[in-house]
Amino acid sequence: MAVTVVPSWINGTEETHAESFPVVDPSTGKACWEAASAFPADALRAVEAASCALPAWKATKPMLRQSILLKAAALMEERADELCGYMSTEMGADAFVARHIVLQLAINMFRDCAGRAPGICGSVPTVQADGQSAMVWKEPYGVILGIVPWNAPYVFGVRAAATAIATGNTTVLKSSEQTPRSYWALGKIFHDAGTPPGVVNVLSCQPAAAAELARVMVEHPAVRKVNFTGSASVGRKVACLCSQNLKPVLLELGGKNSAIILPDADLQKAAQACIMGGFANSGQICMSTDRLLVHADIETEFLKALKDSLEDLQAQSKSLPLVVSSTSASRLASVLADAQQKGAQILSGGPPPTGDAAHFIPTVIGKLSRDMEAYKEENFGPLMGWVAVKDEDEAIQIANNAGYGLSASIFTRDLRKGFALARKLETGAVHINSMTVHDETALPFGGINRSGWGRFNAAEGMEEFLVTKSVTWDD
């Protein structure tokens, strides 16, 4: 039977609450289903359930955690059509992005966490005193709160929850109100894979209640660490709340990601990578390419390659991309209008059709200036701009002055030059001759400056969920 009110997962049980809120399908502008809206008391019960489950879960052997995570990966593969359907309905993701990018990466993350779980270990350093020995242990924090966004729900939910439980923690996921059914489905996967009650809890709430829900959970003494993925503006609030309660926090925030195109670049390859980096998932990726820093010597030639590639893409597309909501589309239209009023020129695309609520034409603008919103802040949609630069130093200066520091690209045939410039870029990742959007389990992922701190993925991501304890003894 179809779910008409999406429930929470608390202590291994699906629960609805006294209130619910509508979840809007951006393709129609109408509610696709309702979602249960958790109250602070429900959130505290979820934290208590995670706290009660912690002692037994900490004592489980890594091979048991591994088997559960591998089962979860298999279930995600089996339910691919259902999961992609939820994601497409709730946030308008196209089928290719949902299945082959978001879902596949989430499956890979499950398996990667499973593979790393048995390898968690400390060390045995040699201490200075004779007759004394020491060990360094790696232990779970306890209950970890994950606050996760809508734009790639399975990726963000898996990396928050699977990493937590692989390292012996228990967790509560506070899901986005825009994709609650996607997160409910993830909670069901954990449940059906054999995760004991209370180890993974998932809840959502109406937007007006989100701040209070987060506050009561962060303030609960059982919550020992928080991870947040989302905007820099909300990240500041989460960081402030955690600091007031002396709770460590892992933040993965937005980015003003630049692609630098140098005169010796393969311009066709660069153009295609910038289009994919700027417009995949309708530009709603924290790593999306926002600005193209094009060397003036090849500006005309590169822009022709870019425009030709865009025309080919638009000829193949049967419809305009959807963004997550009419509010998002209106914000993007305002950013574009601001740029045009201040002298920007449109290379391709343009204002969205009147009355077409959540569609937005993929748009590239030029002649950006520092007073434009499109120059300064993350667009987070299918809108990017270019700036002509006189040399490499100017490109580096513009990229580093964004205030963010998540991802960047450099296009050049000279790998030595690419490495040299990568050292100068103040970002968590630099991709030479490929797009700014790049996330995989082998690579630590995160940013600096306004893009946050800490790392997800790989060994560094596992360490974020572990506490280091030193133990000494007299022989």
Secondary structure, DSSP 8 states (H G I E B T S, - for coil): ---SEE-EEETTEEE--SEEEEEEETTTTEEEEEEEE--HHHHHHHHHHHHHHHHHHHTS-HHHHHHHHHHHHHHHHHTHHHHHHHHHHHH---HHIIIIIIIHHHHHHHHHHHHHGGG---B----SSTTEEEEEEEEE-SEEEEE--SSSHHHHHHHHHHHHHHTT-EEEEE--TTSHHHHHHHHHHHHHTT--TTSEEEE---GGGHHHHHHHHHHSTTEEEEEEES-HHHHHHHHHHHHHTT--EEEE----EEEEE-TTS-HHHHHHHHHHHHHGGGG-STT-EEEEEEEGGGHHHHHHHHHHHHHHHHHH-SS--B-S-HHHHHHHHHHHHHHHHTT-EEEE--S--TT-TTB---EEEES--TTSHHHHS---SSEEEEEEESSHHHHHHHHHTTS--SEEEEE-S-HHHHHHHHHH--SSEEEETS-S----TTS-B--SGGGEES-BSHHHHHHTTEEEEEEEEE-
